[in-house]
Amino acid sequence: MDASFSLHRILNACAFPVAGTTVNCAVSGGADSLALLLLAHEHGLIVTAHHVNHQLRTDSALDVNVVNAVAEPRGIAVVVHTITVDDGPNLEARARDARYSVLPPGCMTGHTSDDQAETVLINQLRGASSSGLSAMRPGHTRPLLALRRADTVAVCAAFGVEPVQDSTNTDPRFLRNRVRHELLPLMADMSNRDPVPLLSRTADLLRADNDLLDQLAEAIDPTDAKALANAPTPLAYRALRKWLSDPYPPDLATLERVLSVARGEVLACDIGENRQIRRSKQRLTLHNLG
């Protein structure tokens, strides 16, 4: 290994569970996921690697060979999931949803601090609230969030592993790729500093604030019209989002309509999906209309 490479430092930065724990790792064959596999094994975890072939490239079936080359000498089982994701709108999101639908619950992923920064910016561009800007929550399922992408590349190099170079990771059709290859470098150039640690810290701060507000909102009964109307608006919004998410939270305009019902300004309002909120005797009730 390179004398400048410190496996001890990198492992100390990872949020792995205790050695001997049985875990699943999502391993595409790229540097981040291969580093996840290598580090999990070095930490002493009992690992099963899950490889998802999205069939988005003509040569994607070959990626598992790279995964097997790392896994087999270490006695790591590899499970292959082959899925079909048709080309078209929202391809990135549909591929992600399809991938997570076949991975086991709690499967570890190789997301890094760079991915975290990209997620903050992507969610900002989509008009996310503090919940979205909190990005990915650190923990055992994302144990590499404190590492940089350069660290995962260094891990692979130190173990003599050549990662898959996935051409879809440079496809400008995908917003994440443009954020990664265009927006973040521009921000670095404009600010004369690396924006990734700043964006990751912002996510951490907003997550702490968001958790506190969620905790305060739990004390509000969203069906109690008086309690909802008298609550600070940000907390009322949160109480309503938790109640009405099905599975996605209602938008701001819908929340305002529901608050108008709670305040007695109107008796009822539509909230989409053939659903309606009605007010009677200081209580709000949800009704399915169709």
N, C-alpha and C positions, 0 to 999 in steps of 0.2 A: 504494500500500500504506500501511497504518497506520504512522505514524512510529515507534511503539513496537514494531512487529513486526521481529524480527531473523531473517531467513532464514539468515544466516550462522551464528548461534548454533544454530539448529535443525538445520541440516545437519551441523554439527560434532558434534552429539549422536547422529547416526544412524550405524549400523554397516553402511554400504554398502561393497561392493567397489569397486575402482578404476574410475574413469570409463572408459567404453568397453566395460565388461563387459556381455554379453548376459544378461538376467534375465527371469524371469516374475513377475508380481505378481497376487495374488488381489485383485480389486476388486469389492466388493459394491455400491458406490455410497454407503456411509456415510462419515462424516467421516474415520475412521481410514484406510480403504482408499484414499479419494480423495487424502488427504494423502500416503500412501505413493506413489501414482502420480505426483503432482506433484513430490515431493521426489526420487524416483528419476530422473525426467526432468531436474530442475534439477541433479542431481549429475553428469549426463552418462552415465547408463546407457542401454543399448539395451533398451527395455522392450517386452514383450508383456503386455497386460492380460488376465486370465482372469476372466470373470464367470460365476458359477454361479447359475442360477435354480432355487431349490428348489421353486417352485410352492406355497409355504406360504401366500401371500396372493393374493387374486384379482387384484390389480394388480401382482404381482411382475414380470411381463414388461416393465413400463415402466421398471424400474430401470436397465436397460442404456442407456436414452436419456441418463441423467445421466452414465454412464461414457463414452459416445461423445462427449458434448459436451466432455468434458475431453480425451479421447484424440485425437480426429480433428485438431484444430488443431495438435497437437504431433507428428503423424505416428506415433502409437502404435497398433499393431494391437490389436484386441479380439477375443478368442475367447470365444464364449458356450457354456456347458455347461448343458443343461436336464436336470434330474433330477427324479425323483418320490420324495417322502418322505411316506409315509402318516402321518396323525395317529395318536396313540396313546401308549403308555408309552415313556419314554426318547427322546422326540422330539428333544430337543436333541442328545443323543449320536449318535443315528442320522443326523441331518442333518449333523453334523460329519463322521462317518465317510463318508457319501455324498459330501460336498463334497471331502474329501481324496482320495477314490478317483478323481476325475476331474481334479484339478489335477496338473500335471506335478511330478515330484520336485524338491525344492529350491525350490518356489514361495515367494516372499516373501509374508508376511502383515503386516497393519498393527497387530499387537498392541502395546499401550502398557504403561507402568508400571502404569496402573490395571487393565488386564487381568491383569497379573502378580499384583497384590495379590488380585484376586478369585480367581484360580486357587489361590493359597496357602490362602485361606479355604475354598474349595470342597473342596480335597483334604484339609484338616484335618477338615472335617465328615464326610468319607468314611473317616476313620481311616487316612490315608496314612502311610507311613514317610517317612524323610528324603528318599528319592528323589522321592516325590510332592510333598513340601513344597518341594523345589528348584524346582518349577514349570517355567517355560519357559526353555530355555537361550538366552542371548543369542548373536547371531551374524548372519551375512548373511541367513538366512531370516526373521529377526524383527528387522529393522534399527531399528525404532522403539521398542524396549523401554525406552530411556532417556527417552523423551518422555512427557508427560502427555496425557490426552485433551483437555485444554484447548488444548494445542499443536496438535493435529491440526485442531481446530475453527478455531483462529486461522490455520492455513495455508490452509484452504479459504476463509475470509473474505478473506484477503489476496489471493487469486487470483480473487476474485469468483465462487466456486463454491458452489452451494446443494446440500448433500448430501441424499440420500434419508433420510427419517424413517421407519424401519422399525418398524411397530407391534409386531412380535414382540420387539423389544428392551425392551418394557415389560410383556410378558406375565408375570404372576406364576406361571404354571405352571412356568417355567424357573428352576431354582435360581440360576443366574448373575444373573438379573435381580433376584431378591430380595436376593442378596448385594450387588449394585451399588446398589440403590435403598433398601434397608432396613438391612442389617447394617453396611455401611461408614459410612453417615451416623450410625448409632447409636454406633459405635465412636469416630467423630470427636467426637461430642457428649460421650460419657463421658470421653474422655481429654483433651479440649480441645486436640487436635492432629490433624494429617492423618495417618491411619494408613498411607497408601499407600507413602510412602518407607520406613517401618519394615518393612512386610511384604515389600517388594521387597528390602531389605537382608537380611532374614532368609533369603529364598530364595537369595540370593547366598552367604551364609555356609554354609547347609546344603548347597548344591551343591558347594562346595569340599570340605567334610568328606566328602560322599558320594563324590566322585570319588577322594579319597584311600583311603577304605575299599574301594571297588571295585578300585582298583589293588592293594591288599594282598590282597584276596580272590582275585585272579587267580593268586596263587602257590599256592593250595590246589587239589589235585586232588579234585573232589567224589566221585570213584569210589573214592578211597583211604579206607577206613573208619577206619583209625587216624589219618590226618592230619586227617580231618574231625572225629573225636571229640575230638582234642586241640586243635583250633583254638579261639580265642575265639568264643563263640556268634554274635556279630554277623557275623563274617567267614564262619563256616560257613553261616549263613543266606544270605549273598550268593552264595557259591559254588554253593549248591544252587539258588537262584533262577535263576542264569545257566544252569545245566544243565537245569533242569526246566521253564522257561518254554515254553509251547506253546499259543498265543503269550503267554498271560498267566502271570505268576508264581504259584507256589503260595501258599496262605494260611499263616498262622503255625502252625495246627494240623497241616497237612501237613508242614511243615518239622520240627516236633517229632517226628512219627512217623518221618521219615527218619533223624533224629539218633538215635532209639532203636535203629534198625537198625544204624547205624554204631557205636554203643556196645556192641553185642552183647546188648542187652536183649531184643530179638526178632529173628527171622530174616528177616522180611519185613513189608511194610506196603503197603496200597493208597494210591494218591495221586490217585485220581479218573480219569475218562475211560478206565476199563478198563485202567489201568496199575498196575504194581506194582514196588516196589523190593525186591530180594533181596540178601542178603549171603552171600558164599562166599569163603573164603580171603582175608579182609581186603579184598575188593573189593565194591563196590556195583554192581549191574547193573539196568538198566531193562527191564521186560518189558511188552509189549502183550498183554492177555489175550483180547481179543475180535476 
